[in-house]
Amino acid sequence: MKISEKNITRKESITVELFHAKTKDRFNLKLITPEWGFDRKIIDQNLHRPGLALAGFVDLFSYNRIQVFGNTEMSYLDKLSKDERIIALERIFQFDVPCFIITDKNKPHEEMLTLAKKYGVSIFCTKDSTTKLVYLLTDLLDDHFAPQLVMHGSFVDVYGMGMLFIGKSGIGKSEVALDLVERGHRLVADDVVILTKKGEGILMGSGTELAKHFMEVRGIGIIDVKSMFGVRAIRYQKRLEVVIELEFWDDKSEYTRTGLDNSTVNLMGVDILYIKLPIVPGKNITVISEVIALNYLLKHYGYDAAKVFQDNLTDKIKSKTKNKDLDRMVDYFEHDFE
């Protein structure tokens, strides 16, 4: 299975206005200026502390990032005279800075507020420490700028493992997901699944805000899984760990028989376990899906049934070679009086 890079989207920027809306309640960021520069763009998810720029070195000044003034920057400004403070601050304000954040309950100097009005840039304050703020905002901005991939399928949490069912339209992805929910597992998303890359090797899957936990079952229509099965039957996001492609049995296709060789699919640079599952009449895909999840968990904890079987077979062959007179697979049957 191949995924085109054209299907991957990346957000290029976020406005200061949207940043304010996302953070004012969640992180208690207080806007201390009028809504100046709310149309300015934040194009970098990293934050910057402008200590060197305040001191006069602006050759490598990352002005396109949110500028964070912590105790170090504010203490440095406190030791400057009013004229020196204006020069130091204007050296930064003359750049197209998205906005400023002052941490650790520090108060802005009058010169900073004057320059903010002159250049039309917003200033925020927070009681949190610089370390805490950087941690929180970095996670938020990383999520916003993270690459996303939209896939058609059904995403279910089975025994704590994120399983994405894909395949041709009408093959039964939603029905498998519904059956798993009825057996006590949890639906993450149906039909439209949004995958977000978090970190180097983690893909998080979720549904859209519109679809949420609604599901289309052909012949019935739209159902609400949360209302029908309760809040325990859903979850809003889950890490993707295996992709299962459902397809009608094809004599020309090759399907794994031993499980010794695991196939993977690359999604946004992350290799995900890939299983091609053939469908034939009478085959219980739901139970097989549970077995896939349990087998995956066993491998995660160090037990690989395929390798154990292979080792046992190898040992048996060696044993037969050494003891050629042994022609019975079982040495002794106990009495059975049932």
SULFENSUL-V182179 format. One record per pair of residues at least 4 apart in sequence whose C-alpha atoms are under 7 Angstrom apart, sorted by the first residue. I is the first residue (numbers start at 1). GAP is how many residues later the second one is. Records with the same first field share a line. If there is no record, write none. Layout:
BEGIN
I: GAP ; GAP
END
This chain:
BEGIN
1: 264
3: 264
7: 142 ; 143
8: 139 ; 140 ; 141
9: 138 ; 139 ; 140
10: 135 ; 136 ; 137 ; 138
11: 134
12: 31 ; 133
13: 28 ; 29 ; 30
14: 4 ; 5 ; 27 ; 28 ; 29
15: 4 ; 23 ; 24 ; 25 ; 26 ; 27
16: 4 ; 22 ; 23 ; 24 ; 25 ; 26 ; 82
17: 4 ; 21 ; 22
18: 4
19: 4
20: 4
22: 4
23: 4 ; 5 ; 6
24: 4 ; 5 ; 6
28: 98
29: 95 ; 96 ; 97
30: 94 ; 95 ; 96
31: 92 ; 93 ; 94
32: 91 ; 92 ; 93
33: 89 ; 90
35: 87
36: 84 ; 85 ; 86
37: 83 ; 84 ; 85
40: 58
41: 57
42: 22 ; 23 ; 56
43: 21
44: 20 ; 21
45: 93 ; 96 ; 97 ; 100
46: 19 ; 92
47: 18 ; 19 ; 20
48: 14 ; 17 ; 18 ; 19 ; 20
49: 18 ; 19 ; 20
50: 4 ; 17
51: 4 ; 22
52: 4 ; 5
53: 4 ; 5 ; 8 ; 39
54: 34 ; 35
55: 33
63: 32 ; 33 ; 34
64: 32 ; 33 ; 34
65: 32 ; 33
66: 31 ; 32 ; 33 ; 34
67: 32 ; 33 ; 34
68: 32 ; 33 ; 34
69: 4 ; 5 ; 32 ; 33 ; 34
70: 4 ; 32 ; 33 ; 34 ; 60
71: 4 ; 33
72: 4
73: 4
74: 4
75: 4
76: 4
77: 8
80: 4 ; 5
81: 4
82: 4
83: 4
84: 4
85: 4
86: 4 ; 25
87: 4
89: 4 ; 23
90: 4 ; 25
93: 4 ; 22 ; 26
99: 22 ; 23 ; 24
100: 22 ; 23 ; 24
101: 22 ; 23 ; 24
102: 4 ; 22 ; 23 ; 24
103: 22 ; 23 ; 24 ; 25 ; 26 ; 27
104: 22 ; 23 ; 24 ; 25 ; 26
105: 21 ; 22
108: 4 ; 5
109: 4
110: 4
111: 4
112: 4
113: 4
114: 4
115: 4
116: 4 ; 5 ; 6
117: 4
128: 4 ; 5
129: 4
130: 4
131: 4
132: 4
133: 4
134: 4
135: 4
136: 4
137: 4
138: 4
139: 4
140: 4
141: 4
142: 4
146: 50 ; 51 ; 52
147: 49 ; 50
148: 46 ; 47 ; 48 ; 49
149: 45 ; 46 ; 47
150: 42 ; 43 ; 44 ; 45
151: 41 ; 42 ; 43
152: 14 ; 39 ; 40 ; 41
153: 11 ; 12 ; 13 ; 20 ; 37 ; 38 ; 39 ; 40
154: 10 ; 11 ; 12 ; 19 ; 20 ; 23 ; 35 ; 36 ; 37
155: 7 ; 8 ; 9 ; 10 ; 32 ; 33 ; 34 ; 35 ; 38
156: 6 ; 7 ; 8 ; 21 ; 30 ; 31 ; 32
157: 4 ; 5 ; 6 ; 28 ; 29 ; 30 ; 31
158: 4 ; 5 ; 27 ; 28 ; 132 ; 135
159: 26 ; 134
161: 80 ; 132
162: 76 ; 77 ; 78 ; 79 ; 80
163: 77 ; 78 ; 79 ; 80
164: 78 ; 79 ; 80
165: 8 ; 78 ; 79 ; 80 ; 81
166: 7 ; 78 ; 79 ; 80
167: 4 ; 78 ; 79 ; 80
172: 4
173: 4
174: 4 ; 16 ; 43
175: 4 ; 42
176: 4 ; 109 ; 110
177: 4
178: 4
179: 4 ; 107
180: 4 ; 5 ; 106
181: 4 ; 5 ; 6 ; 52
184: 49
185: 48
186: 47 ; 48 ; 49
187: 46 ; 47 ; 48
188: 18 ; 19 ; 46 ; 47 ; 48 ; 49 ; 50
189: 4 ; 17 ; 18 ; 23 ; 24
190: 25
192: 15 ; 16
193: 12 ; 13 ; 14
194: 11 ; 12 ; 13
195: 8 ; 9 ; 10 ; 11
196: 7 ; 8 ; 9
197: 5 ; 6 ; 7
198: 4 ; 5 ; 6
201: 69
202: 37
203: 36 ; 37
204: 33 ; 34 ; 35 ; 36
205: 32 ; 33 ; 34 ; 35
206: 30 ; 31 ; 32
207: 4 ; 5
208: 4
213: 11 ; 12 ; 13
214: 8 ; 9 ; 10 ; 11
215: 7 ; 8 ; 9 ; 10
216: 5 ; 6 ; 7
217: 4 ; 5
224: 4
225: 4
226: 4 ; 5 ; 7 ; 8
229: 4
241: 31 ; 32
242: 30 ; 31 ; 32
243: 29 ; 30 ; 31 ; 32
244: 30 ; 31 ; 32 ; 33
245: 30 ; 31 ; 32
246: 30 ; 31 ; 32 ; 33
247: 30 ; 31 ; 32
248: 30 ; 31 ; 32
249: 29 ; 30 ; 31
255: 21
258: 48
259: 47
260: 46 ; 47
263: 10 ; 11 ; 12
264: 7 ; 8 ; 9 ; 10
265: 6 ; 7 ; 8 ; 9
266: 4 ; 5 ; 6
267: 4
279: 4
284: 4
285: 4
286: 4
287: 4
288: 4
289: 4
290: 4
291: 4
292: 4
293: 4
294: 4
295: 4
296: 4
297: 4
298: 4 ; 5 ; 6
299: 4 ; 5
304: 4
305: 4
306: 4
307: 4
308: 4
309: 4
310: 4
311: 4
312: 4
313: 4
314: 4
315: 4
316: 4
317: 4
318: 4
319: 4
320: 4 ; 6
END
